[in-house]
Amino acid sequence: MMSLATTIPHDLHLRLHDRVPGQLHAIATVTQRLRAARVGRGDPDGPLAAGLFVGPGEAGRTRTALALAELVYGGAHALIAVDMAACTRQHEVEALRQVLADLLRRDPRRVLLLDRLERAHPSAVTLLRQVLAHGTLDGADAGQAIVMATTDIGLQTIAQACRGRAGAALPAPLELELLIRPALARQFGTALLDRLQLVPFYPVDCPRAMPQRLRAA
């Protein structure tokens, strides 16, 4: 993992902000996880980083994953994006498992994006939990992967909490996490949530008040 982690750009947060404006908390959360991995403070058994993106699709959930593939692994070819609404049956999840394992065997340097996880068969949660716990999938190395899932669970809660508020008056990220966690736990179980960094995305029409310029770390 360490040889891979050294490829993470030091100014990753700046580059991500250029791609996904208005979501500084989400960007900071992701880059902090990757920096921890770079210096050996990540999960030694799991993927390089793992997160659950919650918020409007247009806020940049998929763009964040694509930007990570390009900036960390050198191109969009490293992104494996799966619409989990296409995996509503157990045999479809098993087929996906085989495809993912094969892709990881070919190149473990991947960004795996499981979009709309709540729409998949429950066995998809089990599959994801196994990847996060062991950093492998049917013998394929997932320890060098960045694993992200998205969900619309909690979307309305975030929208309601932000409605009528703007800039510094918006709820803090931690407040949003506390608001949406109960519904996420009911849907996915605490065993999965405990292995994912929860990343709320703000509605695009109420960006948080942040400095116009970011300094490189």
C-alpha positions in Angstrom: 0.0 0.0 0.0 2.8 2.5 0.8 4.3 2.4 -2.6 0.9 3.2 -4.1 0.1 5.9 -1.5 3.1 7.9 -2.5 1.4 8.6 -5.8 -1.2 10.8 -4.1 -0.6 14.4 -5.1 0.2 16.7 -2.2 -2.2 19.3 -3.6 -5.0 16.8 -4.2 -7.5 18.9 -2.3 -6.8 21.9 -4.5 -7.3 19.9 -7.7 -10.4 18.2 -6.4 -11.9 21.6 -5.5 -11.4 22.7 -9.0 -13.4 19.7 -10.2 -16.1 19.7 -7.5 -16.6 23.3 -6.3 -18.7 24.1 -3.3 -18.1 20.8 -1.5 -15.0 21.6 0.6 -16.0 19.4 3.5 -16.5 16.4 1.2 -13.1 17.1 -0.5 -11.3 17.6 2.9 -12.7 14.3 4.3 -11.6 12.3 1.3 -8.2 13.8 1.1 -7.6 13.4 4.8 -8.3 9.7 4.5 -5.9 9.4 1.6 -3.2 11.3 3.3 -3.5 9.1 6.3 -3.0 6.1 4.0 0.0 7.8 2.5 1.8 7.9 5.8 0.7 4.5 7.0 -2.2 5.5 9.3 -5.0 4.0 7.2 -6.7 0.7 7.7 -4.0 -2.0 7.1 -6.6 -4.6 6.2 -9.1 -2.6 4.1 -9.0 -0.5 0.9 -6.9 2.6 0.7 -10.0 4.7 1.5 -13.7 4.0 1.8 -16.6 6.4 2.0 -20.4 6.8 1.7 -21.4 9.9 -0.3 -24.9 11.2 0.8 -26.5 14.1 -1.0 -27.9 15.3 -4.3 -26.4 13.5 -7.4 -25.8 16.9 -9.1 -23.7 18.0 -6.1 -20.7 16.1 -7.4 -20.7 12.6 -6.0 -19.8 10.9 -9.3 -17.5 13.8 -10.3 -15.5 13.3 -7.1 -15.0 9.6 -7.9 -14.0 10.4 -11.5 -11.6 13.1 -10.3 -9.9 10.7 -7.9 -9.4 8.1 -10.6 -7.8 10.7 -12.9 -5.7 12.4 -10.2 -4.6 9.4 -8.1 -4.5 6.6 -10.7 -3.8 8.5 -13.9 -7.1 8.4 -15.8 -10.8 7.7 -16.1 -9.9 4.1 -17.0 -9.3 3.4 -13.3 -12.9 4.2 -12.4 -15.3 1.3 -12.1 -18.8 2.8 -11.7 -21.7 0.5 -11.1 -25.4 1.5 -11.0 -26.6 -0.7 -8.2 -30.2 -0.4 -9.4 -29.1 -3.0 -11.9 -28.3 -5.5 -9.1 -31.7 -6.0 -7.5 -31.4 -9.8 -7.6 -28.9 -12.0 -5.8 -27.6 -13.6 -8.9 -26.9 -10.2 -10.4 -24.8 -9.3 -7.3 -22.9 -12.6 -7.8 -22.3 -11.7 -11.4 -21.0 -8.3 -10.3 -18.8 -9.9 -7.8 -17.1 -11.9 -10.5 -16.7 -8.9 -12.8 -15.2 -6.8 -10.0 -12.8 -9.5 -8.9 -11.6 -9.9 -12.5 -11.0 -6.2 -12.9 -9.1 -6.0 -9.7 -6.9 -8.9 -10.7 -6.0 -7.0 -13.9 -5.2 -3.8 -12.0 -5.8 -3.3 -8.3 -5.3 0.5 -8.7 -9.0 1.3 -9.0 -11.7 3.7 -7.8 -14.8 1.6 -7.2 -18.0 3.6 -7.2 -21.2 1.7 -6.2 -23.9 4.2 -7.1 -27.3 4.2 -5.3 -26.4 1.3 -3.1 -29.8 1.2 -1.4 -31.4 0.0 -4.6 -29.4 -3.2 -4.8 -30.2 -6.7 -3.4 -29.1 -6.9 0.3 -26.3 -9.3 -0.6 -24.6 -6.3 -2.1 -24.1 -4.8 1.3 -22.5 -8.1 2.4 -20.2 -8.0 -0.5 -19.1 -4.5 0.2 -18.6 -5.2 3.9 -16.3 -8.1 3.1 -14.2 -6.0 0.8 -13.9 -3.3 3.4 -13.0 -5.8 6.2 -10.5 -7.8 4.3 -9.2 -5.7 1.4 -9.8 -8.6 -1.0 -12.5 -9.9 -3.2 -12.3 -13.6 -4.1 -8.6 -13.5 -3.9 -8.2 -10.3 -5.8 -6.4 -7.4 -4.1 -8.7 -4.5 -3.1 -6.2 -3.0 -0.7 -5.0 -0.5 -3.3 -8.5 0.5 -4.3 -10.5 3.6 -3.3 -14.0 2.4 -2.6 -17.0 4.7 -2.6 -20.7 4.2 -2.5 -23.5 6.7 -2.9 -27.0 6.7 -1.6 -30.1 8.8 -1.7 -31.0 7.7 1.8 -30.9 10.9 3.9 -31.2 13.2 0.8 -34.5 14.8 2.0 -33.1 15.2 5.5 -30.1 17.1 4.2 -32.4 19.2 2.0 -34.7 20.1 4.8 -31.9 20.9 7.2 -30.4 23.3 4.6 -33.6 24.9 3.3 -33.8 28.6 3.9 -30.2 28.8 5.1 -27.1 29.9 3.3 -23.4 30.4 3.9 -22.2 30.2 7.5 -25.8 29.7 8.6 -25.9 26.2 7.0 -25.7 23.2 9.4 -22.2 22.0 10.0 -21.1 18.7 8.4 -21.1 16.9 11.7 -24.7 18.0 12.3 -25.8 16.6 9.0 -24.0 13.3 9.7 -25.9 13.0 13.0 -29.2 13.7 11.3 -28.8 11.1 8.5 -26.9 8.3 10.4 -30.1 6.7 11.9 -31.7 6.2 8.5 -28.5 4.9 7.0 -28.0 2.4 9.9 -31.5 1.1 9.4 -30.9 0.6 5.7 -27.3 -0.7 5.7 -26.6 -1.8 9.2 -24.0 -0.4 11.6 -21.4 -3.1 10.7 -21.1 -1.4 7.2 -21.3 2.2 8.4 -18.6 1.5 10.9 -16.2 0.8 8.0 -17.3 3.7 5.8 -16.5 7.4 6.2 -19.8 9.2 6.0 -19.5 12.1 3.6 -22.5 14.5 3.3 -22.8 16.7 0.2 -24.6 20.0 0.4 -27.4 21.0 -2.0 -25.9 22.9 -5.0 -28.1 25.9 -4.4 -26.7 26.6 -0.9 -22.9 26.4 -0.9 -21.2 26.9 2.4 -19.3 30.1 3.0 -15.6 29.1 2.5 -12.4 31.0 1.6 -12.1 31.7 -2.1 -8.5 30.4 -2.1 -7.2 27.2 -0.6 -3.7 26.7 0.5 -1.8 23.6 -0.4 -1.1 21.3 2.5 
